[in-house]
Amino acid sequence: MSKSTEIMLTQPRGLQKEISKRTKLTPKTVCQYFKGRKCSLDTQLKIKQAIKEIEAEL
């Protein structure tokens, strides 16, 4: 299990807020991504990049 997944399970709102700050996406868009709903390829790439950056910091 990755570190971001562990954080997501313990503090889901914290990770979503941090990703929305870094990607300048709305928290609602980030939430939709984690729920598995449709989002654009660009949005998916931004979120995945932000997750990698957060994991690198941990």
N, C-alpha and C positions, 0 to 999 in steps of 0.2 A: 504494500500500500504506500502510495507516495505521500510526502509530507503535506502537500496541499489537500489531499483527500482527508488526511487525519485532521487538519485544521477545519476543513469543511464539515466534518462530522461533529467536532466539538464546538466550533464557533462559526456557523455558516454565514451569518450576517456580516461578521467582521471581514471574512475573505471576500465576500461579494462587494462590500463597500470599498475595500482596498483595490480590487480589480477595476471597479467603476471609476475610481480616481485616476488610476494609471492609464486606462484606455480612453477616458473621457466619454464613456458610454453611460447610459442611465442604469441605475441599479435594477430597474425592471427588466432591461434587456439582458443583463448578466444573469438574473434569476431565471429568465426563460431559457437561456443556454443550459444552465445546470439542470433544469427540469426536462431537458431533451426536446424542447419545442424548436420549430424551424427558426433559423436565423441565417443571415447572409454569410457567405464564405469569408468575407473581409472581417466581419464581427467575430467569427470563430477563430480566425488567425490572431486577431488582437487579444482575445481572451487567453488563448493558449500561450502566446508570448508573455503575457502578464503573469500567468501561472508559473512559467519557467523562471522568470525573474524573481518572483517571490520565493520559489524553492531554492534558488541560488543564494538568497540572502539568509535562509534558515540554517 
